[in-house]
Amino acid sequence: MIKYDSDRNTKLERELNKVTLPINECPHCGCAIFYRKDYMSGSSWYYASNTIDVENGSMYDGLKTTYGKWWHCDDCHKRVFEDEDVE
C-alpha cells in the first residue's frame, strides 16, 4: 500500500513545475499570472478506496501532451511571449 502524502506531493509538483518567465507582468494590463494552453489525449486511471489512502500521482502518465507555443496573460488573454523564451 502506498499512502498519498498531499503536502509532500504538492511541494514536489511546485519544484518540478518551476519555470523562469521572460517577463514579470503583462505589458498590456500589468497582470503577473500567465498560462500556456496545452492539449492532451489518451487514457488515465484514477484509483479510489473507502478503506485506505491511495496514490494517483501517475494518473496522467498515459496521456500524450502537445504543448502550446504561446503564453497568454491570465487577465486580458493576449499573447505575451513564446514558450521558447521560458527557461
N, C-alpha and C positions, 0 to 999 in steps of 0.2 A: 504494500500500500504506500503510495506517495501522497504525502499531505501537502496541500496547497498553502503556501506562505504568501499571502497577498502583499504584505509590506515589503518583503524581500523582492518579490517579483516586480512590484511597481517601481522600486528603486532601480532594479536591473534594467527594466524597459526604458526608463528615463536615460540611463547611461548609454544603452545601445542606440537610442534614437537621438542622441545629442548631435546637433549639427551647428556649423558656424555659417550664419547667413551673411550675404554681402552688404545688407543694409539693416539699420535698426528700426526704421519706421517707413511707412508708405510715403512716397513723395507727393501723392495726390491728396491724402486725407490725414496722415500722421499716425495711423494705426500701427501698433507694434506686433501684430499677430498675422502670420501668413500661412497659407495652405497650398499643397500640391495635390491635384486630383489624380488618383491612381485607379487603375482598372484591374479587377481580379476575376478569375474564372476557375472552376474546378469544384472539388468536394472537400468537406471538412467533417470531423467527428467531434461532437460535444458530449462529454461524459457527465453523468449525474448519479447521485445515490442519496437515499434517505438516511443512511446509517453512517457513512464515512465521508470525509472530505476527499474530493478527487481533484486531480491536476488536469487542466486543459491548456497548458502552455504551448502545446504543439498543434492546437486545433487548426491553425492556418497553414501548416507546413505543406499540405497537399494543393495549395492554391497557386496558380500561375499569376504573377503580378506584372503588369505593364505600367511602368512609372511615367507620370506626366512630365512634359517638357517644361512647363511654366509654373511658377509660383505666383499666387494671387494674394491680394490684400483681403483680410477677413471682413473688413467693413465695406469697402467700395467695390470689391471683387475685380479690380483691374489687375492686369498682368504687371508684375513689378520686377521680376528677374527670372532668368532661365535656371534650370536645375544644374546645368554645368557650372554655374557660378557658386554653388553651395559646396562647402568643404565638410 
